[in-house]
Amino acid sequence: MQYAHRYIQYAVTALAGFNGSLPLQHYLKQFFAADKKYGSKDRRFISHLCYCYFRTGHALQQLPAEERIKVSLYLCSEQLEGWNDLFTQAWQQAHTPQLTQRIQFVVQQGIPFEAAAVFPWLQQCSSDIDTTAFAHSHLLQPHVFLRVRPGMQKRVLQKLQQQQVVFTQPQPDCIALPPASKADQFLQLNSEAVVQDLSSQRVGDVLLQADNKRIRTVWDCCAASGGKSILVKDLLSDIQLTVSDVRASIIHNLKQRFAEAGIRSYQSFVADLTDKEALKRGPVPGKGFDLIVCDAPCSGSGTWGRTPEQLAFFTTAEIDRYATLQRKIVTTAVNALAPGGFLLYITCSVFAAENEQQTAYIQNQLQLKPVAATLLKGYHEKADTMYAALFTKA
Ligand SMILES: C[S@@+](CC[C@H](N)C(=O)[O-])C[C@H]1O[C@@H](n2cnc3c(N)ncnc32)[C@H](O)[C@@H]1O
């Protein structure tokens, strides 16, 4: 690559002005917009270097920025491709598609690199996690996953083949595309397929452990733009759906997405579920809901492969803040659960305080009976890691 060294310098400049107050993606957009000299290729390469820099988390902090970007790029690249010129012959020859071997080589060069430095909160993780594999997974950019909507399998596969799209199918109805793919360029999103992480799709397997025949009324109480609602509708089909969120703007997005997804009959409202009185203003059926989906606001620590800047800016105090918020929300929400109904509690966090400890709270304090609870480990499949727990009300 002609300008590899220059790109490193530009990345150093971009990173020097970043303080984490915006997502990196938005910050870089503003950075490039402020100086018209960057063409689209420049923007792509400089962004890539900035993302690599954050993927190594708190490791390599002893290196000067330029060196840290180079070593991070080396570790994060399964192929060096055009970046060869940045490295000596010895480094180029030692490069391998195997991440663990690249790490070994870097350590042999006298550069310390430990999993606990990439992700410094390994002690707080759910005990079920392979912490080294999880920490190292941040060095690889995750796939873009699609969930094919019911009845659309043939059509979607035909379109992908026609457009010569490279993809794999980790499970039926799931398409894995290379990182950063723009699926809207070849598919009708939301009607033919939804962009939904593999682990998020697997939440459906946990839901299906409920006695589906008993489920008619469903409330998605932290609906955002409706990803889980569309999943539930596709799995259970004959349901009366109610959605709510604390943000009116996101409910607006949800309505647009539901229209594209062909979901026309549902109720929606805006509610802050930290307010115990919130339900008095919501459309709760007389006997309560048969299923409440609580995809709670969380640290998002299972998804930082997509937003690696979080590794640099997240503070431990946030874990408690989210855990408290989750308890308040779920405590209010279960007041609207019908006897015999189900609660599906979900996070995209790896922290025990947001996962197993919340399950214990829901069981012991809210008196719901656990049906299933699982950590959906995406770190071996370039996917997010999530937690899903299903409960029933006696
Ligand atoms: C993890 S997101 C939900 C994602 C969504 N279920 C999906 O699949 O796309 C959590 C949502 O909880 C909402 N939320 C945060 N605090 C809340 C509160 N106090 N009451 C209700 N919803 C809240 C956020 O606005 C956010 O949209």
The ligand as a Tripos MOL2 file, in Angstrom:
@<TRIPOS>MOLECULE
LIG
   27    29     1     0     0
SMALL
NO_CHARGES

@<TRIPOS>ATOM
      1 C1        -30.8190   -3.3860   24.9830 C.3       1 LIG1
      2 S1        -31.8760   -2.1830   24.4260 S.3       1 LIG1
      3 C2        -33.2050   -3.1310   23.7740 C.3       1 LIG1
      4 C3        -32.9100   -3.7160   22.4110 C.3       1 LIG1
      5 C4        -34.1210   -4.2580   21.6980 C.3       1 LIG1
      6 N1        -34.8940   -5.1530   22.5040 N.3       1 LIG1
      7 C5        -33.7510   -4.9440   20.3880 C.2       1 LIG1
      8 O1        -33.7730   -6.1750   20.2990 O.co2     1 LIG1
      9 O2        -33.4110   -4.2270   19.4410 O.co2     1 LIG1
     10 C6        -32.5340   -1.5590   25.9220 C.3       1 LIG1
     11 C7        -33.6210   -0.5160   25.7470 C.3       1 LIG1
     12 O3        -34.0830   -0.1820   27.0720 O.3       1 LIG1
     13 C8        -34.5180    1.1440   27.0510 C.3       1 LIG1
     14 N2        -34.5650    1.6670   28.4230 N.ar      1 LIG1
     15 C9        -33.5540    2.2350   29.1310 C.ar      1 LIG1
     16 N3        -33.9870    2.6410   30.3390 N.ar      1 LIG1
     17 C10       -35.3000    2.3390   30.3980 C.ar      1 LIG1
     18 C11       -36.3190    2.5630   31.3570 C.ar      1 LIG1
     19 N4        -36.0210    3.1670   32.5120 N.pl3     1 LIG1
     20 N5        -37.5650    2.1240   31.0970 N.ar      1 LIG1
     21 C12       -37.8570    1.5270   29.9210 C.ar      1 LIG1
     22 N6        -36.9310    1.3010   28.9440 N.ar      1 LIG1
     23 C13       -35.6740    1.7100   29.1760 C.ar      1 LIG1
     24 C14       -33.5000    1.8500   26.1740 C.3       1 LIG1
     25 O4        -34.0480    3.0430   25.6510 O.3       1 LIG1
     26 C15       -33.1810    0.7990   25.1170 C.3       1 LIG1
     27 O5        -33.8960    1.0370   23.9420 O.3       1 LIG1
@<TRIPOS>BOND
     1     1     2 1
     2     2     3 1
     3     2    10 1
     4     3     4 1
     5     4     5 1
     6     5     6 1
     7     5     7 1
     8     7     8 2
     9     7     9 1
    10    10    11 1
    11    11    12 1
    12    11    26 1
    13    12    13 1
    14    13    14 1
    15    13    24 1
    16    14    15 ar
    17    14    23 ar
    18    15    16 ar
    19    16    17 ar
    20    17    18 ar
    21    17    23 ar
    22    18    19 1
    23    18    20 ar
    24    20    21 ar
    25    21    22 ar
    26    22    23 ar
    27    24    25 1
    28    24    26 1
    29    26    27 1
@<TRIPOS>SUBSTRUCTURE
     1 LIG1         1 GROUP 0 **** ****
